Amino acid sequence: MGRFAPLPDGIEVEDRELAHLEAIIHTKFRRKESFMLVPPPDPGQPAGYVALWFHPSMAVQFAYDTAEHFPLDELTLQQMTDEWIEAA
C-alpha cells in the first residue's frame, strides 16, 4: 500500500494503482493540464469523498511500500483516468 501526498497525511492506494496514477499525473503535468482528482471512496471509511485540485506547478510525492516496479496497463490507465480524473 503506497501513498501520494498532495495532502499532509497523503492518500493511500495500492502500489499497482499508485504506479498508474503517477503515470496519469505525470502525463497531465507534461501537457500543462490542471485537473480535479476524485479517488473512489474507501469502503472502510465513512461516507463522503475527497476531491483534489492539481496544477502542473505543484509538487506531488509518490511513496511506494515496495521496490517492485509495476507494468502499466493501457486499459487500467484509461479506466482510472475515466473514473478518477475530472477535466478542468
Secondary structure, DSSP 8 states (H G I E B T S, - for coil): -EEE-SSTT-EEE-HHHHHHHHHHHHHHHHTT--EEE-----TTS-S----EEE-TTS---EE-SS-------HHHHHHHHHHHEEE-
